[in-house]
C-alpha cells in the first residue's frame, strides 16, 4: 500500500457544484503522496535525487540494449554427451530420446553435437504450461541455433514441433539442401480465428563446413517476422491481416489438443549448438506503449526496435476510504531534459479490480489535472473507491537522455454519507396504519429516505423507500420542514413487490402489534446500488396500530 500523508485543508465556505445533482460540498480535502511500495517498473528504475528524495527514470535508454530481454524457454547447449542429457539446459523440458556424437569441434563453448547417422536426433517431450504448448498467445519469440553443415540433404531438421490435430500445425526450421527454410503451419490466427500458413524461404546458400548463426524472430507488437543469418536480416514478413505493421496483427498459438514432441537434428548432417527458444510474455508486451506505435514511421527507421522506447511505472491498486471518492487534483514533479517527455494515465472504479486488468478504462491525464471526478464516462462520473495510476517516461529520440519523475501525489475529497434524520416521532396510529414524522435533512445532495421496520428492536424485516411510485424525498416536506409518511399494507405491498431480491419478509401491519421503526437518509450517488451513501439509522421509535373505539 502507499504511505498516506494526510493534510487537512479547511475550506472557508462550502463549494456548490450543480452538475446533475452530483454537486459536491465538502469541508475537508486530503492529500496522498505515493511511496514506492508495490510499484511495478518496466524499463524503469528508482534513483536517489539530491536531498535524498527518490524518483524514477528510464532504466536503459540505449536502443541497442534491452532491460527486458526475451525469457529463455528451451536451450540445448550440447556441452555434455547424450547419455547425460536428461533435460534441456533450462530444466523446463524432459529429453525423451537423444542420439548424437559429442564433439568439441566448436571451440566457443564446451562442446556441440555432431549428427550424421539415421538414428541421430533429440526428441524433446513438450510439457504443459511451457511455450511449446501455449495455445493462447505465444507473444514475441526468437528461435535460433548455431549450425555447420557437412552434407546437404533435402529434409534436414534443425528444430521442428509439428502436430496433426485437425491438420498439420506447428513450425519447422529446415535446411533444404543449401537453403534455410522456415515454415509455420496454421500457427498464425486472424481475428476471425482462421489459421494461416507463413513460410520464409529466401535465404542465401549455406556453405558446407562453415559455422552459421540462424534465427527467426517474431515481434508480437508490429507483427514483423524476420529470418536472420549471422545477424543479418535475409527476409521480412509481416504477419498481419493487411500486410502493414501494427495493423490487425495475427496471434501465434498452438492447438490445445495437440502436444507433440519437438525434434532436433533429424536427417541432419553436421554440427549443432545452442538451439534456443526465447520469448517475451504477451502480458509484458501489452505494457509496451502506444507512443511507440503512433510515432513509428517506417519499419526500417534507423533499424531501431519500436518497443522498449520508454519506461513505465505502474502503481498497485489503492483504496480510498469510501465509494464515490472524488479526485480533485493529480500532480507530479518532473525533470525534463531536452527532447524528453512524461505522460500519465489514471483509472478509478467503485468495483475492485486487479492491477493488470484491462478494465476499468485508463484515462490520459495532464500534470496538475483538476477535478477528475467531474469527467463523465457514459452516465457516470469518474469517482470511486479503487484507483491506479501509470506513468510513461519517454527518452530523447537519440536515446541519450531520459526524464526523471518524482513526488507523485493527488488530492481527494470523500463524499460522506448524510447525517441520520432527526426528530423522528410517531405522528399518528390508526386502523392498520402508522404515520411517522421527521425533520428533513439539509444536505444538498439528499435524494431520499428509507423507513426500516420490524417486530423486534434493531431487527428490521422491511424497508420502505417509495409511496405511490415515488421516492420518499424532501418534496414531501411541509412549510415547517417536516416529512410525514403513512405506512399502510398497500404501501408495504408496493415495496415488497419492488424487492426483487427477496431478502426481506415485509411483515404486514396488524392492529395491537408493536412495531419498531428507524429512518435513514441517502444521497444521489449511484442510488439503489451498494455504492450509494446511506446514513446511519435514526433514533428508533415504536408504534402499535389501533383502530380506536367502536363507540363514536
N, C-alpha and C positions, 0 to 999 in steps of 0.2 A: 504494500500500500504506500501511498505518498505520505510525506511528512506535511501535515497540515499546519500552516502558520496562519492563525485566525486573528484578524484585526477588526474590531468593531468600529464602524464608521457611522456615527449618529447623524441621520439626515434631519435637518431642522423642521421640515414640514413634509406631510405625506405627498407622494407623487401619484398623480392620477393619469392613467393612460386609458383611453376609451375604446380600444380596438376589440370589437365583438365580445364584450363582457369579459375579456381576458385582460382587462386593465389591471395594473399592478400597484398596490400600495404596500410599502414596507418601511420599516424604521431602521433596519439593520442590514448592512452588506458585510459579506465575508470575503476574505482573500485566501487563496491557496497558492503557495509556491511549491512546485513539484521537486522532489529529490530524485535520485537515480535508481531507487529500488524497483526491481521488476521491469525496467525499461529494456526493450528489445533493440539491439543495434544491428543494422545491416549495412555493411560497407562504411560503418561509422565507428568512432571510438571516443572515449572520455578523455579529456585533457584537463590539466590543472592550470588555471589562469593566474595572473598576477593578483595578489591579495588572497590566494588560497581558494577562490571560487572554482567550481567545476563546470566545464562546458563540454560541448560536442563539436567534432569536426569530421570531415571525410577521412576514413582510415587510410586509404592509399589512393592518390589521385593520379598516379601514373597509369595510363590506359593500357600499357603493355603488361600490367600485372593485375591480379585479382585477389581480393581477400576472401572471396567465397568461391574457391576452386570446385571443380567437379568432384563429387564424392566417389571414390573407387568402390565399385560393386563386385567386380571379378578381376583377379590378377593371377597370371601364371608366369613366374619368372624363370622356371625350369632351372633353378640353382641347385637342384639335387636330382639324383637318379630316380627313375619312375617307381621302383619298389617302395620308396618313401613318400610318394605323392598320394596322400590320403585326402587332402583338401586343397583348395586353391590358397594362395598366399593371404587372402583376406579372412579366410575361415568361414566365409559365407556359404560355400558350395562344397559338397562332397564329390570326390572323384570316383565314378563308377567303374571306369576301365582306363588303364594307361599302359601304352607300349611305345617306347622310343629309345633312342640311344643318347645317353647323357654325354655332352661334349663341352669342352672349354674353348671351342673354336672362336667364339665371340668373346673377346678378352675384356670388353667393357664391364661385364658383370662376372659373377662367379661361374656361370655356365649357360648353356642353352640346350635345346632339344633337336636332335637330328632324326628326321623321318625319311625312310627310304623303302620300307617293307609294306606289303599289302595289309598286314595286321597292325601297322603302326597308326596310332591315333590316341587321343584323350577324350573320354566321354565324361561330361560334367552333369551330375544329377541336379536338375533345376528344382529349386525348393520354393514353397510359397513365401510370400512377403519379401521376395527379392526382385531385382529389376527384371530378370529374365522371365518372370511370371506375372508381371504387373499388367492387369487388364483394365486399369482405369486411365492413367495418363503417365507416359514414360518421361515427360519433361524434356529437358535438354540432355543430350548424351553424346559421348565420344567413344567409338570402338577403334582400337588401334593395336598394332603389332609390329615387331621387327622381324624381317624375314630375309633369307638368301636362298634363291632357287638354284638347285644344281642340275635340274632336268625339267623341261616343260611337260605339261600334261593338260588335257582338255578339261579336266574337272578337279582341280586341286583345291581342297578346302582349307582355308586359313581358319575360319570360325563360322559355324552355322548353328542356327537354332530354328528348326523347321518343324511345324506341326501340321496335322492334316484334318483337324476338326472343321468340317464344313468346307474343305478345300485347302490347298497349300497356303500356309500362313506362317510368317516369321521373316527371318533375314538370313542371308549367307554372304560371306566375303570369300571370293574365289580368285584363283589365278587361272584364267582360261588361256592356256598356252603362255604367251608372253605378256598378256594384258591383265590388269586388275579389274574385277567385276564386282560391283556392289548391288545386291538385289534385295528389295523389301517387298514381300508378297502380302498383299491385303493387310497391311500393317498400319497404314495411314487412313484415318476416317474423316469423311466430310461431316458437315453439320447434320445432314440427314441420316447419319450413321452408315453410309455406304463406304465400304473399304476400297482402296485403290492400290495398285502396284506402283512402285517407284524404283527405277533402275538407273545406275550410273556405270557407264561402260567406256568412258572416253580417256582412259589412262594412256600414258606413253608406254613403250615397251620396257619390260623389266629385263635387264641384262643378267645372264646367268653368272653365278659366283660373285654377286655383288650385294652388299647389305643395303636394305631399304627400310625406312620407317613409313608405314602406310597407316592412314587414319580416315575415318568417316565421322563427320561431326554434324549434329543437328541442333539448331537454335530454336527452342520452342516459342520464343517471343516473335521472331521475324519469320520463322518457317524455312530458314536457309539450311539446306543440306549440302555439305561440301565434302569432296574427296580430296585428300592431300597425300602427296608423296614427298618425303623428306622435307616437310614443312611448306611445300609449295602447293597452292590450290590448283588442281588439274580439272575439276568440274564442279559447277554450282547449279543446284536445282532448288526451286522454291516450292515447298510442299504446302501450297495454299490453293484455294479453290479458284482464285483469279490469276495466279502467277505473279502477283505483286507481293512484296514483303509486307508483313504485319496484317494483311487483309484476309480474314477467314482462314487462319492457319489450321491445317488439318491436325488432328490429335493422334499421336502414335500410341499404339497399345497392342497387347497380345490378346488372344482368345482365352477367356477364363477357363473353358472346359478342357484346354489342352496344356499339358505340362511335359513337353518332350525333353529329351536330353540335348545338351549342347555338345557339339563335336569340334575338336581342334585337330588339324593335321591329317585328315583323312585323304588318301591319294596324293599326299604331299611329298615332294622330293626336294629336300633341302633342310635348312635350319630355321627354327622359330624361337623367338624370345619375347618376353614382356607382352604377352597377349592380355589386353586390358579392356574392361568396360567401365566407364565412369559416367556419372550422371549428376544433374542438378535437379532437386525435387521441384515439382511444379508449384508447391506451396511457396517456396522461396522465389521462384520466378514471378509469381503474382505480386511480390513486393517490388519487383523491378519496375521502373516508373513510366508514367505516361509521358513525362518530359522526354525521355529517350526516344519514344516512338514518334511524338509530334514534331520534334526538332530534327529527326533523321531525314537526310536529304537524298542520299543515294547509297546503294549497298556498297559501293567501292569508295565511299567518302573517307579518304585518308587511311583506308584499310583498318579502321578502328571498330572495335566491337561496340555495338549500340546499346549494350547493357552495362550495368555497374558504373554509370556515369554520375551517380550521386550517392550520398549516404542517407540512410533512412533511420529515423529514431521513432519507434512505436511505443507508446505508453501502455501499461496494463489498463484494464477496465476499472475505473474508480467508481466510488459510490457516494452520492450526495445523501444528506440526512433524510430527504423525503421525496415523494413523487412530485413531478411538475416543477422541480427546481429551475430557476432562471439564471442563465449565464449573462451577466451584464457587461463583461469586458474580458477579452482574452489577449494576452500580450507576451512578448518575449524580448530579450536583448540580443543583439547580434553584432558581429564584427564582419563587415563585408569588404573583402579585398577586391581589387579591380576584377570585373567580369564574373564575380561570384554572386550567388543568389540563394535565398531561403524562402520556401513557402510551406504552408501549414494546412493540415486538414483536421476536422473536428466532427464528432458524431455524438448523439445523445439519444436516450430512449428510456421510457419507463419500464420496459421489459429487459430483463437481464440477458446479456449476450456475451459470447466469448471473444477474446482479444483478436482472434484471426477469422471471425465470422465475416461473411460478405454482407450481412445485414446487421444493423441498420446502415443506411447510406452515409458515405463520407461527404462532407461539405468543405469546399476550399474556403479558407478564411484569410484575412489580412492581419498584419500586426496591429494591435490596439483595436481590434474589431469590437464594436459596441453592440449591446442589445441583441445578441444572437437569438435570444428567446422570442423576439418579435418576428423572426423569419417564419413564414408559413409554408409548411410542407403538406400539400393536399388540403385536408380540412383541419389540420392540427398545426400547432406551433412547436418550434424546436425547444422543448422543455423535457425534463425527465429526471430520473434518479441515477442512471448509469451512463457513464460517458468515457470518452477516449480521445486522445489527440495523436497526431502523427506528423513529424517534421521531415522535410526533404531539403538536404543540403547539396547545392549544385556547385561543383568545382568550375574553374575557368576552362574555356574551350581547349586551351593548350595543356591542361592538366597540371599546371604549375602552382596554382593557388586554390585554397579552399576556404569557405566561410566558417565562422565559429558561432554556435548557438548556446545561449545560457539564460538562466533566470526565467524559465517558462512559468507563467502564472495566470490565474483567472480570478475574477470577482463574480460572486453569485449571491442571489437572494432566495431565501426559502419562502415558498408560498404556504404559509402556515394555515392550519385548519381554523375555521371560525370558532368563536367563543360559544360555549353552551348557552342555549336560550335561558333567560332569567324570568322570574316572577311567574313560573308555571303553576297554575291553580286549576281546580275543578270548578268550572263556572256554573254547571247545572247537571242534574241527573234526571232522567225520566224513564218512561217505559222502554226498556232495552236500548237505551242510548246514554251516552256521556258526552258532555261538552267541555272541552279543555280550552284554556286561555293562557297566553303568554305574551311577553313584550317582544316585539320584532327585533331582530339583530340589525345593527347599523353598518356592518362591513359592506364595502362597495360591491363585492362580487358574490354576495349571497344569492344562491339560486333557489333554495327551497329548504323544507324541514321534513323530518321523519318522526312519526309518533310510534314509539315502541310500546307494546302492551302484552300482558300475560296474567296468569293467575297465581304466580309466585313472584316474590320480591326479587328484583335484579335478574329474573329469568323470563325473557320475552319471547313469546311464541308467534308474534305477528308484528309486521311493520307497515304502517300506513303512510304512503307517500303522495297519494292523489285522492281528490274528491271530485266526482262528476267529470273524470277525464282530465283534470287539470292538476298541476303540481300544487302542493301546499306551499305558498310563497308569500312574500311581503305584499303582494297585490290584494291579499285578503285582509290586510290590517285596516283598522278604523282610524278615525281622525286623531285618536289618542295614542296610536302606535301599537295597539293590541290586536292579536290574531286570535280568532275563535274558530274551532273546528268541532263539529258534532260527529261522533262516531256512532254509526248505526250498523246493523247487519248488512244493509245494502252497500255501505262504504267498505266494510270488511270483505264482502264477496268480490267487490271490484278489485281490490288489492290482492286478494287471494288468486284471482284469475290472472293477474299480471305477474305473479310469482312463478315464472316458467320453470325455475329450478326445483321448486317444490321442497325447499329446505324447511319451511315453517308450516305450522298447522293452522294458523289463523283461527283460534277458537271464536265461536260466535258469542255475541253478547246476550247474557241471560240476566233476568232480574234476580236480585238478592245475592248475587255472586260478587265477591270483592275482586276488583281488577287493579293492577299496578301499571302506571304509565310513566314514561320519560320521553323527552323531546330532544332531538339533535338538529343542528343546522349544517348544511353542506354548501360548498361553493360551486362555481361554474366550470371548474377544470375537469374535463372528461367525465361528465355526470353519468351515473348508472354503471360505472366501471370500478374495478378495485383501486384505480389510481386517483379517484376523486378524494377530495379532502373533506372529511366529516368531523364535526366537533365531538367532544365527549358528551355523555348523557347529562341532561339537566337533573336537577333535584327530582327524585321520584315522588309522585303523588298517587293517591288511591281514590277509588270511587266505587260505589255499589249501586248499580241501576235499580230504580224503584218506580213502579207505576203510580205511586201515590194512593190516596184514599179513594175508595169507591163511592164515598158519600160526598156529593158536591153541594 
